[in-house]
Amino acid sequence: MFLWSMDSKKPLCRLTGHQKVVNNVQFSPDGRMIASASFDKSVRLWDGVTGKFICALRGHVADVYMVSWSADSRMLVSGSKDSTVKVWDAGKRKLKEDLPGHADEVFAVDWSGDGARVVSAGRDKVVKIWKH
């Protein structure tokens, strides 16, 4: 992955660390962090300005397809091939909550604007709305 300067149209730095394909990247709403989801079963956090590696969030046991930030940039949700949805505390850099219930891979996750709910959807043809 590369962090690019929009002014110079040149890469500022290369973000290395994932061992397999990166599926999704998202800036936190405040721009301070970047989250990346990968087939290496991890979510990684990076500094949104310098690109410096912060930490790897581990807990999924299969490919991670997508990540999404809460509007306040404090939490992150991830969806995985392992059929789980996980909520992470970005500040503490640890798992906050497991949201089980899908019968198959979870391809899409997102937060409501007020941060009170998480939505997920997957191969099981089910959309779940979680109250947080």
N, CA, C and O atoms as a Tinker XYZ file with bonds, in Angstrom:
   528  protein
     1  N      0.840000   -1.160000    0.000000    73     2
     2  CA     0.000000    0.000000    0.000000    64     1     3
     3  C      0.892000    1.233000    0.000000    63     2     4     5
     4  O      2.021000    1.207000    0.490000    81     3
     5  N      0.361000    2.307000   -0.558000    73     3     6
     6  CA     1.070000    3.578000   -0.573000    64     5     7
     7  C      0.162000    4.677000   -0.037000    63     6     8     9
     8  O     -1.049000    4.661000   -0.257000    81     7
     9  N      0.756000    5.622000    0.663000    73     7    10
    10  CA     0.072000    6.837000    1.077000    64     9    11
    11  C      0.541000    7.919000    0.115000    63    10    12    13
    12  O      1.736000    8.197000    0.016000    81    11
    13  N     -0.414000    8.532000   -0.601000    73    11    14
    14  CA    -0.090000    9.470000   -1.665000    64    13    15
    15  C     -0.334000   10.911000   -1.248000    63    14    16    17
    16  O     -1.235000   11.197000   -0.460000    81    15
    17  N      0.475000   11.813000   -1.784000    73    15    18
    18  CA     0.240000   13.247000   -1.653000    64    17    19
    19  C     -0.645000   13.667000   -2.814000    63    18    20    21
    20  O     -0.303000   13.446000   -3.976000    81    19
    21  N     -1.774000   14.266000   -2.503000    73    19    22
    22  CA    -2.667000   14.725000   -3.564000    64    21    23
    23  C     -2.093000   15.959000   -4.263000    63    22    24    25
    24  O     -2.409000   16.216000   -5.425000    81    23
    25  N     -1.252000   16.722000   -3.563000    73    23    26
    26  CA    -0.649000   17.912000   -4.168000    64    25    27
    27  C      0.407000   17.539000   -5.201000    63    26    28    29
    28  O      0.360000   17.999000   -6.342000    81    27
    29  N      1.355000   16.704000   -4.794000    73    27    30
    30  CA     2.458000   16.348000   -5.693000    64    29    31
    31  C      2.141000   15.144000   -6.571000    63    30    32    33
    32  O      2.853000   14.864000   -7.535000    81    31
    33  N      1.068000   14.437000   -6.231000    73    31    34
    34  CA     0.681000   13.211000   -6.945000    64    33    35
    35  C      1.790000   12.154000   -6.891000    63    34    36    37
    36  O      1.968000   11.362000   -7.817000    81    35
    37  N      2.526000   12.171000   -5.778000    73    35    38
    38  CA     3.610000   11.216000   -5.566000    64    37    39
    39  C      3.386000   10.497000   -4.244000    63    38    40    41
    40  O      2.763000   11.041000   -3.332000    81    39
    41  N      3.896000    9.269000   -4.141000    73    39    42
    42  CA     3.736000    8.547000   -2.872000    64    41    43
    43  C      4.572000    9.189000   -1.763000    63    42    44    45
    44  O      5.731000    9.553000   -1.965000    81    43
    45  N      3.954000    9.317000   -0.594000    73    43    46
    46  CA     4.667000    9.826000    0.580000    64    45    47
    47  C      5.433000    8.702000    1.262000    63    46    48    49
    48  O      6.544000    8.896000    1.755000    81    47
    49  N      4.815000    7.517000    1.281000    73    47    50
    50  CA     5.464000    6.370000    1.905000    64    49    51
    51  C      4.752000    5.087000    1.489000    63    50    52    53
    52  O      3.632000    5.103000    0.978000    81    51
    53  N      5.433000    4.000000    1.721000    73    51    54
    54  CA     4.879000    2.679000    1.459000    64    53    55
    55  C      4.529000    2.044000    2.795000    63    54    56    57
    56  O      5.333000    2.060000    3.727000    81    55
    57  N      3.324000    1.485000    2.887000    73    55    58
    58  CA     2.861000    0.849000    4.113000    64    57    59
    59  C      2.996000   -0.659000    3.931000    63    58    60    61
    60  O      2.235000   -1.268000    3.179000    81    59
    61  N      3.950000   -1.253000    4.611000    73    59    62
    62  CA     4.205000   -2.683000    4.458000    64    61    63
    63  C      3.890000   -3.420000    5.753000    63    62    64    65
    64  O      3.967000   -2.854000    6.843000    81    63
    65  N      3.539000   -4.681000    5.613000    73    63    66
    66  CA     3.286000   -5.501000    6.793000    64    65    67
    67  C      2.303000   -6.624000    6.554000    63    66    68    69
    68  O      2.446000   -7.707000    7.121000    81    67
    69  N      1.300000   -6.378000    5.714000    73    67    70
    70  CA     0.368000   -7.463000    5.417000    64    69    71
    71  C      1.098000   -8.553000    4.640000    63    70    72    73
    72  O      1.962000   -8.269000    3.811000    81    71
    73  N      0.740000   -9.798000    4.919000    73    71    74
    74  CA     1.388000  -10.935000    4.278000    64    73    75
    75  C      0.629000  -11.443000    3.058000    63    74    76    77
    76  O      1.149000  -12.249000    2.287000    81    75
    77  N     -0.607000  -10.967000    2.887000    73    75    78
    78  CA    -1.427000  -11.387000    1.746000    64    77    79
    79  C     -2.177000  -10.184000    1.197000    63    78    80    81
    80  O     -1.948000   -9.052000    1.623000    81    79
    81  N     -3.068000  -10.431000    0.258000    73    79    82
    82  CA    -3.830000   -9.387000   -0.424000    64    81    83
    83  C     -4.540000   -8.467000    0.569000    63    82    84    85
    84  O     -5.123000   -8.925000    1.551000    81    83
    85  N     -4.480000   -7.169000    0.298000    73    83    86
    86  CA    -5.236000   -6.185000    1.073000    64    85    87
    87  C     -6.541000   -5.935000    0.324000    63    86    88    89
    88  O     -6.531000   -5.578000   -0.854000    81    87
    89  N     -7.664000   -6.127000    1.017000    73    87    90
    90  CA    -8.983000   -6.030000    0.391000    64    89    91
    91  C     -9.640000   -4.672000    0.509000    63    90    92    93
    92  O    -10.400000   -4.266000   -0.370000    81    91
    93  N     -9.351000   -3.968000    1.593000    73    91    94
    94  CA   -10.083000   -2.741000    1.871000    64    93    95
    95  C     -9.213000   -1.841000    2.734000    63    94    96    97
    96  O     -8.514000   -2.320000    3.627000    81    95
    97  N     -9.252000   -0.545000    2.474000    73    95    98
    98  CA    -8.587000    0.444000    3.319000    64    97    99
    99  C     -9.547000    1.598000    3.562000    63    98   100   101
   100  O    -10.313000    1.980000    2.677000    81    99
   101  N     -9.499000    2.148000    4.765000    73    99   102
   102  CA   -10.382000    3.255000    5.122000    64   101   103
   103  C     -9.650000    4.234000    6.028000    63   102   104   105
   104  O     -9.034000    3.832000    7.015000    81   103
   105  N     -9.717000    5.524000    5.691000    73   103   106
   106  CA    -9.276000    6.556000    6.618000    64   105   107
   107  C    -10.311000    6.687000    7.719000    63   106   108   109
   108  O    -11.509000    6.567000    7.463000    81   107
   109  N     -9.862000    6.932000    8.941000    73   107   110
   110  CA   -10.797000    7.273000   10.009000    64   109   111
   111  C    -11.402000    8.634000    9.665000    63   110   112   113
   112  O    -10.749000    9.437000    8.999000    81   111
   113  N    -12.632000    8.911000   10.103000    73   111   114
   114  CA   -13.255000   10.199000    9.778000    64   113   115
   115  C    -12.421000   11.414000   10.186000    63   114   116   117
   116  O    -12.478000   12.448000    9.520000    81   115
   117  N    -11.650000   11.306000   11.266000    73   115   118
   118  CA   -10.811000   12.436000   11.678000    64   117   119
   119  C     -9.475000   12.478000   10.931000    63   118   120   121
   120  O     -8.688000   13.404000   11.124000    81   119
   121  N     -9.214000   11.474000   10.074000    73   119   122
   122  CA    -8.004000   11.445000    9.262000    64   121   123
   123  C     -6.738000   11.039000    9.987000    63   122   124   125
   124  O     -5.663000   11.007000    9.388000    81   123
   125  N     -6.853000   10.729000   11.264000    73   123   126
   126  CA    -5.654000   10.418000   12.051000    64   125   127
   127  C     -5.142000    9.000000   11.855000    63   126   128   129
   128  O     -3.963000    8.730000   12.084000    81   127
   129  N     -6.024000    8.079000   11.429000    73   127   130
   130  CA    -5.606000    6.686000   11.240000    64   129   131
   131  C     -6.156000    6.126000    9.929000    63   130   132   133
   132  O     -7.117000    6.635000    9.351000    81   131
   133  N     -5.506000    5.064000    9.495000    73   131   134
   134  CA    -5.954000    4.276000    8.351000    64   133   135
   135  C     -6.099000    2.849000    8.854000    63   134   136   137
   136  O     -5.253000    2.362000    9.602000    81   135
   137  N     -7.169000    2.181000    8.446000    73   135   138
   138  CA    -7.345000    0.760000    8.756000    64   137   139
   139  C     -7.307000   -0.011000    7.446000    63   138   140   141
   140  O     -7.865000    0.432000    6.442000    81   139
   141  N     -6.649000   -1.162000    7.456000    73   139   142
   142  CA    -6.596000   -2.020000    6.272000    64   141   143
   143  C     -7.026000   -3.435000    6.651000    63   142   144   145
   144  O     -6.706000   -3.930000    7.732000    81   143
   145  N     -7.757000   -4.070000    5.738000    73   143   146
   146  CA    -8.253000   -5.436000    5.942000    64   145   147
   147  C     -7.584000   -6.344000    4.921000    63   146   148   149
   148  O     -7.424000   -5.969000    3.760000    81   147
   149  N     -7.191000   -7.549000    5.358000    73   147   150
   150  CA    -6.399000   -8.407000    4.480000    64   149   151
   151  C     -6.767000   -9.886000    4.571000    63   150   152   153
   152  O     -7.362000  -10.347000    5.545000    81   151
   153  N     -6.390000  -10.609000    3.521000    73   151   154
   154  CA    -6.521000  -12.066000    3.512000    64   153   155
   155  C     -5.576000  -12.715000    4.526000    63   154   156   157
   156  O     -5.674000  -13.919000    4.761000    81   155
   157  N     -4.665000  -11.952000    5.131000    73   155   158
   158  CA    -3.783000  -12.534000    6.149000    64   157   159
   159  C     -4.470000  -12.625000    7.520000    63   158   160   161
   160  O     -3.818000  -12.883000    8.532000    81   159
   161  N     -5.791000  -12.411000    7.540000    73   159   162
   162  CA    -6.640000  -12.557000    8.734000    64   161   163
   163  C     -6.501000  -11.410000    9.723000    63   162   164   165
   164  O     -6.951000  -11.517000   10.864000    81   163
   165  N     -5.883000  -10.313000    9.296000    73   163   166
   166  CA    -5.685000   -9.202000   10.230000    64   165   167
   167  C     -6.275000   -7.900000    9.719000    63   166   168   169
   168  O     -6.503000   -7.707000    8.525000    81   167
   169  N     -6.508000   -7.019000   10.675000    73   167   170
   170  CA    -6.795000   -5.613000   10.414000    64   169   171
   171  C     -5.579000   -4.870000   10.950000    63   170   172   173
   172  O     -5.145000   -5.108000   12.077000    81   171
   173  N     -5.037000   -3.980000   10.148000    73   171   174
   174  CA    -3.871000   -3.216000   10.600000    64   173   175
   175  C     -4.230000   -1.742000   10.672000    63   174   176   177
   176  O     -4.985000   -1.225000    9.849000    81   175
   177  N     -3.673000   -1.078000   11.675000    73   175   178
   178  CA    -3.859000    0.359000   11.842000    64   177   179
   179  C     -2.557000    1.077000   11.521000    63   178   180   181
   180  O     -1.471000    0.623000   11.881000    81   179
   181  N     -2.691000    2.208000   10.835000    73   179   182
   182  CA    -1.555000    3.008000   10.386000    64   181   183
   183  C     -1.814000    4.466000   10.743000    63   182   184   185
   184  O     -2.965000    4.892000   10.836000    81   183
   185  N     -0.749000    5.225000   10.941000    73   183   186
   186  CA    -0.885000    6.659000   11.153000    64   185   187
   187  C     -1.370000    7.285000    9.843000    63   186   188   189
   188  O     -0.780000    7.047000    8.790000    81   187
   189  N     -2.425000    8.073000    9.901000    73   187   190
   190  CA    -3.019000    8.643000    8.696000    64   189   191
   191  C     -2.227000    9.768000    8.067000    63   190   192   193
   192  O     -2.512000   10.157000    6.935000    81   191
   193  N     -1.246000   10.298000    8.763000    73   191   194
   194  CA    -0.420000   11.382000    8.235000    64   193   195
   195  C      0.926000   10.858000    7.751000    63   194   196   197
   196  O      1.362000   11.179000    6.646000    81   195
   197  N      1.580000   10.051000    8.579000    73   195   198
   198  CA     2.934000    9.574000    8.246000    64   197   199
   199  C      2.954000    8.199000    7.579000    63   198   200   201
   200  O      3.932000    7.838000    6.925000    81   199
   201  N      1.866000    7.429000    7.747000    73   199   202
   202  CA     1.836000    6.068000    7.223000    64   201   203
   203  C      2.513000    5.056000    8.126000    63   202   204   205
   204  O      2.582000    3.875000    7.786000    81   203
   205  N      3.012000    5.496000    9.270000    73   203   206
   206  CA     3.710000    4.595000   10.192000    64   205   207
   207  C      2.752000    3.538000   10.745000    63   206   208   209
   208  O      1.615000    3.840000   11.107000    81   207
   209  N      3.233000    2.293000   10.803000    73   207   210
   210  CA     2.460000    1.181000   11.349000    64   209   211
   211  C      2.187000    1.416000   12.829000    63   210   212   213
   212  O      3.085000    1.787000   13.584000    81   211
   213  N      0.927000    1.194000   13.242000    73   211   214
   214  CA     0.555000    1.342000   14.650000    64   213   215
   215  C      0.414000   -0.026000   15.309000    63   214   216   217
   216  O      1.072000   -0.304000   16.312000    81   215
   217  N     -0.447000   -0.887000   14.745000    73   215   218
   218  CA    -0.638000   -2.210000   15.341000    64   217   219
   219  C     -1.446000   -3.106000   14.408000    63   218   220   221
   220  O     -2.074000   -2.637000   13.459000    81   219
   221  N     -1.415000   -4.399000   14.696000    73   219   222
   222  CA    -2.251000   -5.385000   14.003000    64   221   223
   223  C     -3.334000   -5.834000   14.970000    63   222   224   225
   224  O     -3.054000   -6.171000   16.120000    81   223
   225  N     -4.564000   -5.836000   14.498000    73   223   226
   226  CA    -5.693000   -6.321000   15.286000    64   225   227
   227  C     -5.977000   -7.748000   14.829000    63   226   228   229
   228  O     -6.372000   -7.979000   13.686000    81   227
   229  N     -5.775000   -8.688000   15.726000    73   227   230
   230  CA    -5.942000  -10.097000   15.380000    64   229   231
   231  C     -7.091000  -10.699000   16.159000    63   230   232   233
   232  O     -7.327000  -10.352000   17.316000    81   231
   233  N     -7.804000  -11.607000   15.507000    73   231   234
   234  CA    -8.947000  -12.258000   16.129000    64   233   235
   235  C     -9.758000  -13.024000   15.104000    63   234   236   237
   236  O    -10.398000  -14.026000   15.422000    81   235
   237  N     -9.724000  -12.541000   13.861000    73   235   238
   238  CA   -10.387000  -13.289000   12.795000    64   237   239
   239  C     -9.553000  -14.531000   12.480000    63   238   240   241
   240  O     -8.327000  -14.513000   12.596000    81   239
   241  N    -10.227000  -15.600000   12.081000    73   239   242
   242  CA    -9.521000  -16.840000   11.748000    64   241   243
   243  C     -9.563000  -17.128000   10.248000    63   242   244   245
   244  O     -9.226000  -18.228000    9.808000    81   243
   245  N     -9.978000  -16.133000    9.473000    73   243   246
   246  CA   -10.006000  -16.256000    8.014000    64   245   247
   247  C     -9.865000  -14.850000    7.418000    63   246   248   249
   248  O     -9.748000  -13.864000    8.146000    81   247
   249  N     -9.879000  -14.778000    6.090000    73   247   250
   250  CA    -9.717000  -13.519000    5.371000    64   249   251
   251  C    -10.634000  -12.433000    5.929000    63   250   252   253
   252  O    -11.793000  -12.691000    6.253000    81   251
   253  N    -10.101000  -11.220000    6.036000    73   251   254
   254  CA   -10.917000  -10.070000    6.440000    64   253   255
   255  C    -11.235000   -9.290000    5.168000    63   254   256   257
   256  O    -10.335000   -8.889000    4.430000    81   255
   257  N    -12.531000   -9.080000    4.922000    73   255   258
   258  CA   -12.973000   -8.447000    3.679000    64   257   259
   259  C    -13.136000   -6.939000    3.771000    63   258   260   261
   260  O    -12.825000   -6.220000    2.821000    81   259
   261  N    -13.626000   -6.452000    4.914000    73   259   262
   262  CA   -13.969000   -5.038000    4.968000    64   261   263
   263  C    -13.834000   -4.490000    6.379000    63   262   264   265
   264  O    -14.009000   -5.205000    7.366000    81   263
   265  N    -13.520000   -3.205000    6.445000    73   263   266
   266  CA   -13.498000   -2.472000    7.711000    64   265   267
   267  C    -14.281000   -1.178000    7.533000    63   266   268   269
   268  O    -14.402000   -0.654000    6.426000    81   267
   269  N    -14.808000   -0.676000    8.640000    73   267   270
   270  CA   -15.509000    0.604000    8.614000    64   269   271
   271  C    -15.335000    1.290000    9.964000    63   270   272   273
   272  O    -15.410000    0.646000   11.011000    81   271
   273  N    -15.105000    2.591000    9.933000    73   271   274
   274  CA   -14.905000    3.391000   11.144000    64   273   275
   275  C    -16.221000    3.941000   11.664000    63   274   276   277
   276  O    -17.124000    4.247000   10.885000    81   275
   277  N    -16.331000    4.067000   12.980000    73   275   278
   278  CA   -17.448000    4.807000   13.568000    64   277   279
   279  C    -17.216000    6.293000   13.277000    63   278   280   281
   280  O    -16.084000    6.713000   13.040000    81   279
   281  N    -18.289000    7.082000   13.296000    73   279   282
   282  CA   -18.200000    8.504000   12.951000    64   281   283
   283  C    -17.250000    9.277000   13.859000    63   282   284   285
   284  O    -16.657000   10.268000   13.434000    81   283
   285  N    -17.102000    8.832000   15.107000    73   283   286
   286  CA   -16.211000    9.528000   16.041000    64   285   287
   287  C    -14.767000    9.011000   15.989000    63   286   288   289
   288  O    -13.923000    9.458000   16.766000    81   287
   289  N    -14.485000    8.083000   15.088000    73   287   290
   290  CA   -13.140000    7.510000   14.884000    64   289   291
   291  C    -12.622000    6.709000   16.070000    63   290   292   293
   292  O    -11.435000    6.390000   16.128000    81   291
   293  N    -13.494000    6.381000   17.013000    73   291   294
   294  CA   -13.049000    5.641000   18.196000    64   293   295
   295  C    -13.128000    4.129000   18.015000    63   294   296   297
   296  O    -12.391000    3.384000   18.661000    81   295
   297  N    -14.024000    3.676000   17.135000    73   295   298
   298  CA   -14.208000    2.238000   16.946000    64   297   299
   299  C    -14.180000    1.875000   15.471000    63   298   300   301
   300  O    -14.364000    2.706000   14.582000    81   299
   301  N    -13.942000    0.596000   15.265000    73   299   302
   302  CA   -13.806000    0.045000   13.928000    64   301   303
   303  C    -14.571000   -1.266000   13.910000    63   302   304   305
   304  O    -14.560000   -2.007000   14.893000    81   303
   305  N    -15.232000   -1.557000   12.803000    73   303   306
   306  CA   -15.912000   -2.845000   12.661000    64   305   307
   307  C    -15.291000   -3.569000   11.469000    63   306   308   309
   308  O    -14.922000   -2.939000   10.477000    81   307
   309  N    -15.178000   -4.893000   11.570000    73   307   310
   310  CA   -14.612000   -5.689000   10.476000    64   309   311
   311  C    -15.505000   -6.889000   10.184000    63   310   312   313
   312  O    -16.153000   -7.433000   11.078000    81   311
   313  N    -15.525000   -7.288000    8.916000    73   311   314
   314  CA   -16.279000   -8.458000    8.483000    64   313   315
   315  C    -15.346000   -9.434000    7.799000    63   314   316   317
   316  O    -14.413000   -9.029000    7.105000    81   315
   317  N    -15.599000  -10.741000    7.995000    73   315   318
   318  CA   -14.625000  -11.743000    7.568000    64   317   319
   319  C    -15.258000  -12.975000    6.932000    63   318   320   321
   320  O    -16.452000  -13.239000    7.067000    81   319
   321  N    -14.413000  -13.706000    6.244000    73   319   322
   322  CA   -14.773000  -15.009000    5.698000    64   321   323
   323  C    -15.149000  -15.984000    6.807000    63   322   324   325
   324  O    -15.863000  -16.956000    6.560000    81   323
   325  N    -14.674000  -15.736000    8.034000    73   323   326
   326  CA   -14.969000  -16.635000    9.158000    64   325   327
   327  C    -16.396000  -16.472000    9.696000    63   326   328   329
   328  O    -16.748000  -17.071000   10.712000    81   327
   329  N    -17.211000  -15.667000    9.019000    73   327   330
   330  CA   -18.633000  -15.419000    9.319000    64   329   331
   331  C    -18.856000  -14.529000   10.536000    63   330   332   333
   332  O    -19.977000  -14.434000   11.034000    81   331
   333  N    -17.802000  -13.876000   11.019000    73   331   334
   334  CA   -17.964000  -13.011000   12.183000    64   333   335
   335  C    -17.835000  -11.536000   11.833000    63   334   336   337
   336  O    -17.217000  -11.146000   10.842000    81   335
   337  N    -18.444000  -10.744000   12.690000    73   335   338
   338  CA   -18.310000   -9.293000   12.674000    64   337   339
   339  C    -17.645000   -8.945000   14.005000    63   338   340   341
   340  O    -18.079000   -9.400000   15.063000    81   339
   341  N    -16.600000   -8.145000   13.942000    73   339   342
   342  CA   -15.887000   -7.783000   15.169000    64   341   343
   343  C    -15.833000   -6.263000   15.298000    63   342   344   345
   344  O    -15.601000   -5.545000   14.325000    81   343
   345  N    -16.052000   -5.794000   16.519000    73   343   346
   346  CA   -15.931000   -4.375000   16.832000    64   345   347
   347  C    -14.638000   -4.188000   17.615000    63   346   348   349
   348  O    -14.397000   -4.877000   18.605000    81   347
   349  N    -13.812000   -3.252000   17.165000    73   347   350
   350  CA   -12.505000   -2.996000   17.761000    64   349   351
   351  C    -12.479000   -1.603000   18.379000    63   350   352   353
   352  O    -13.044000   -0.659000   17.825000    81   351
   353  N    -11.829000   -1.483000   19.515000    73   351   354
   354  CA   -11.583000   -0.190000   20.138000    64   353   355
   355  C    -10.254000    0.313000   19.574000    63   354   356   357
   356  O     -9.195000   -0.230000   19.889000    81   355
   357  N    -10.314000    1.348000   18.745000    73   355   358
   358  CA    -9.100000    1.821000   18.071000    64   357   359
   359  C     -8.107000    2.439000   19.048000    63   358   360   361
   360  O     -6.897000    2.297000   18.871000    81   359
   361  N     -8.600000    3.117000   20.068000    73   359   362
   362  CA    -7.711000    3.741000   21.048000    64   361   363
   363  C     -6.972000    2.730000   21.897000    63   362   364   365
   364  O     -5.772000    2.863000   22.137000    81   363
   365  N     -7.696000    1.713000   22.352000    73   363   366
   366  CA    -7.078000    0.672000   23.183000    64   365   367
   367  C     -6.418000   -0.412000   22.344000    63   366   368   369
   368  O     -5.660000   -1.236000   22.854000    81   367
   369  N     -6.720000   -0.398000   21.034000    73   367   370
   370  CA    -6.148000   -1.359000   20.087000    64   369   371
   371  C     -6.455000   -2.797000   20.467000    63   370   372   373
   372  O     -5.582000   -3.664000   20.455000    81   371
   373  N     -7.733000   -3.030000   20.808000    73   371   374
   374  CA    -8.126000   -4.397000   21.154000    64   373   375
   375  C     -9.585000   -4.652000   20.795000    63   374   376   377
   376  O    -10.359000   -3.729000   20.539000    81   375
   377  N     -9.932000   -5.935000   20.786000    73   375   378
   378  CA   -11.293000   -6.354000   20.473000    64   377   379
   379  C    -12.239000   -5.877000   21.563000    63   378   380   381
   380  O    -12.001000   -6.091000   22.752000    81   379
   381  N    -13.307000   -5.231000   21.141000    73   379   382
   382  CA   -14.315000   -4.749000   22.087000    64   381   383
   383  C    -15.495000   -5.703000   22.149000    63   382   384   385
   384  O    -16.049000   -5.954000   23.220000    81   383
   385  N    -15.883000   -6.242000   20.968000    73   383   386
   386  CA   -17.090000   -7.061000   20.928000    64   385   387
   387  C    -17.113000   -7.954000   19.694000    63   386   388   389
   388  O    -16.721000   -7.540000   18.603000    81   387
   389  N    -17.576000   -9.184000   19.884000    73   387   390
   390  CA   -17.836000  -10.115000   18.785000    64   389   391
   391  C    -19.318000  -10.076000   18.488000    63   390   392   393
   392  O    -20.136000  -10.125000   19.407000    81   391
   393  N    -19.677000   -9.988000   17.215000    73   391   394
   394  CA   -21.079000   -9.995000   16.822000    64   393   395
   395  C    -21.332000  -11.235000   15.963000    63   394   396   397
   396  O    -21.267000  -11.157000   14.736000    81   395
   397  N    -21.616000  -12.366000   16.589000    73   395   398
   398  CA   -21.839000  -13.605000   15.841000    64   397   399
   399  C    -23.241000  -13.637000   15.246000    63   398   400   401
   400  O    -24.079000  -12.798000   15.575000    81   399
   401  N    -23.489000  -14.591000   14.383000    73   399   402
   402  CA   -24.844000  -14.758000   13.883000    64   401   403
   403  C    -24.958000  -15.007000   12.398000    63   402   404   405
   404  O    -25.954000  -15.572000   11.946000    81   403
   405  N    -23.970000  -14.605000   11.628000    73   403   406
   406  CA   -24.024000  -14.913000   10.200000    64   405   407
   407  C    -23.674000  -16.385000    9.994000    63   406   408   409
   408  O    -22.870000  -16.951000   10.736000    81   407
   409  N    -24.276000  -16.992000    8.991000    73   407   410
   410  CA   -24.046000  -18.407000    8.700000    64   409   411
   411  C    -22.946000  -18.610000    7.660000    63   410   412   413
   412  O    -22.572000  -19.746000    7.366000    81   411
   413  N    -22.429000  -17.516000    7.102000    73   411   414
   414  CA   -21.405000  -17.620000    6.065000    64   413   415
   415  C    -20.582000  -16.327000    6.056000    63   414   416   417
   416  O    -20.714000  -15.486000    6.945000    81   415
   417  N    -19.738000  -16.188000    5.043000    73   415   418
   418  CA   -18.832000  -15.049000    4.926000    64   417   419
   419  C    -19.557000  -13.707000    5.049000    63   418   420   421
   420  O    -20.677000  -13.552000    4.564000    81   419
   421  N    -18.910000  -12.745000    5.701000    73   419   422
   422  CA   -19.457000  -11.392000    5.847000    64   421   423
   423  C    -18.659000  -10.472000    4.926000    63   422   424   425
   424  O    -17.468000  -10.241000    5.131000    81   423
   425  N    -19.345000   -9.954000    3.905000    73   423   426
   426  CA   -18.679000   -9.140000    2.890000    64   425   427
   427  C    -18.747000   -7.641000    3.142000    63   426   428   429
   428  O    -17.870000   -6.904000    2.691000    81   427
   429  N    -19.771000   -7.174000    3.854000    73   427   430
   430  CA   -19.975000   -5.733000    4.001000    64   429   431
   431  C    -20.330000   -5.376000    5.439000    63   430   432   433
   432  O    -21.114000   -6.067000    6.090000    81   431
   433  N    -19.743000   -4.289000    5.921000    73   431   434
   434  CA   -20.028000   -3.780000    7.266000    64   433   435
   435  C    -20.031000   -2.255000    7.222000    63   434   436   437
   436  O    -19.333000   -1.646000    6.411000    81   435
   437  N    -20.826000   -1.644000    8.105000    73   435   438
   438  CA   -20.828000   -0.185000    8.201000    64   437   439
   439  C    -21.455000    0.234000    9.524000    63   438   440   441
   440  O    -22.110000   -0.562000   10.196000    81   439
   441  N    -21.245000    1.496000    9.888000    73   439   442
   442  CA   -21.812000    2.099000   11.101000    64   441   443
   443  C    -22.938000    3.032000   10.715000    63   442   444   445
   444  O    -22.930000    3.610000    9.628000    81   443
   445  N    -23.905000    3.181000   11.598000    73   443   446
   446  CA   -24.894000    4.243000   11.433000    64   445   447
   447  C    -24.198000    5.564000   11.762000    63   446   448   449
   448  O    -23.183000    5.581000   12.458000    81   447
   449  N    -24.744000    6.657000   11.264000    73   447   450
   450  CA   -24.136000    7.965000   11.482000    64   449   451
   451  C    -23.997000    8.348000   12.942000    63   450   452   453
   452  O    -23.059000    9.051000   13.317000    81   451
   453  N    -24.934000    7.885000   13.776000    73   451   454
   454  CA   -24.882000    8.222000   15.203000    64   453   455
   455  C    -24.041000    7.240000   16.017000    63   454   456   457
   456  O    -23.883000    7.416000   17.225000    81   455
   457  N    -23.501000    6.211000   15.368000    73   455   458
   458  CA   -22.647000    5.239000   16.047000    64   457   459
   459  C    -23.379000    4.250000   16.928000    63   458   460   461
   460  O    -22.750000    3.481000   17.654000    81   459
   461  N    -24.700000    4.261000   16.876000    73   459   462
   462  CA   -25.489000    3.389000   17.752000    64   461   463
   463  C    -25.719000    2.002000   17.166000    63   462   464   465
   464  O    -26.061000    1.066000   17.888000    81   463
   465  N    -25.530000    1.871000   15.851000    73   463   466
   466  CA   -25.792000    0.590000   15.201000    64   465   467
   467  C    -24.699000    0.240000   14.198000    63   466   468   469
   468  O    -24.042000    1.106000   13.620000    81   467
   469  N    -24.537000   -1.064000   14.021000    73   467   470
   470  CA   -23.647000   -1.616000   13.002000    64   469   471
   471  C    -24.519000   -2.448000   12.077000    63   470   472   473
   472  O    -25.422000   -3.149000   12.536000    81   471
   473  N    -24.257000   -2.376000   10.783000    73   471   474
   474  CA   -24.973000   -3.208000    9.818000    64   473   475
   475  C    -23.957000   -4.127000    9.144000    63   474   476   477
   476  O    -22.821000   -3.731000    8.884000    81   475
   477  N    -24.385000   -5.358000    8.867000    73   475   478
   478  CA   -23.505000   -6.317000    8.195000    64   477   479
   479  C    -24.319000   -7.134000    7.200000    63   478   480   481
   480  O    -25.523000   -7.325000    7.370000    81   479
   481  N    -23.647000   -7.609000    6.165000    73   479   482
   482  CA   -24.308000   -8.430000    5.149000    64   481   483
   483  C    -23.298000   -9.416000    4.590000    63   482   484   485
   484  O    -22.095000   -9.155000    4.560000    81   483
   485  N    -23.821000  -10.569000    4.144000    73   483   486
   486  CA   -22.888000  -11.567000    3.654000    64   485   487
   487  C    -23.475000  -12.583000    2.713000    63   486   488   489
   488  O    -24.576000  -12.428000    2.185000    81   487
   489  N    -22.704000  -13.621000    2.524000    73   487   490
   490  CA   -23.046000  -14.693000    1.596000    64   489   491
   491  C    -24.313000  -15.432000    2.005000    63   490   492   493
   492  O    -24.964000  -16.052000    1.165000    81   491
   493  N    -24.667000  -15.372000    3.279000    73   491   494
   494  CA   -25.881000  -16.051000    3.750000    64   493   495
   495  C    -27.157000  -15.304000    3.352000    63   494   496   497
   496  O    -28.259000  -15.701000    3.733000    81   495
   497  N    -27.000000  -14.215000    2.580000    73   495   498
   498  CA   -28.126000  -13.420000    2.065000    64   497   499
   499  C    -28.913000  -12.747000    3.182000    63   498   500   501
   500  O    -30.108000  -12.484000    3.048000    81   499
   501  N    -28.225000  -12.474000    4.285000    73   499   502
   502  CA   -28.856000  -11.846000    5.444000    64   501   503
   503  C    -28.180000  -10.505000    5.712000    63   502   504   505
   504  O    -26.955000  -10.387000    5.668000    81   503
   505  N    -29.007000   -9.499000    5.991000    73   503   506
   506  CA   -28.518000   -8.210000    6.467000    64   505   507
   507  C    -28.871000   -8.139000    7.944000    63   506   508   509
   508  O    -30.031000   -8.302000    8.323000    81   507
   509  N    -27.874000   -7.897000    8.767000    73   507   510
   510  CA   -28.109000   -7.805000   10.213000    64   509   511
   511  C    -27.829000   -6.380000   10.667000    63   510   512   513
   512  O    -26.876000   -5.742000   10.220000    81   511
   513  N    -28.675000   -5.899000   11.559000    73   511   514
   514  CA   -28.456000   -4.598000   12.179000    64   513   515
   515  C    -28.235000   -4.847000   13.659000    63   514   516   517
   516  O    -29.082000   -5.422000   14.343000    81   515
   517  N    -27.090000   -4.409000   14.136000    73   515   518
   518  CA   -26.693000   -4.641000   15.521000    64   517   519
   519  C    -26.814000   -3.342000   16.293000    63   518   520   521
   520  O    -26.317000   -2.308000   15.847000    81   519
   521  N    -27.461000   -3.379000   17.437000    73   519   522
   522  CA   -27.512000   -2.224000   18.322000    64   521   523
   523  C    -26.242000   -2.226000   19.143000    63   522   524   525
   524  O    -25.885000   -3.239000   19.745000    81   523
   525  N    -25.567000   -1.106000   19.169000    73   523   526
   526  CA   -24.298000   -1.064000   19.885000    64   525   527
   527  C    -24.451000   -0.301000   21.184000    63   526   528
   528  O    -23.484000   -0.156000   21.933000    81   527
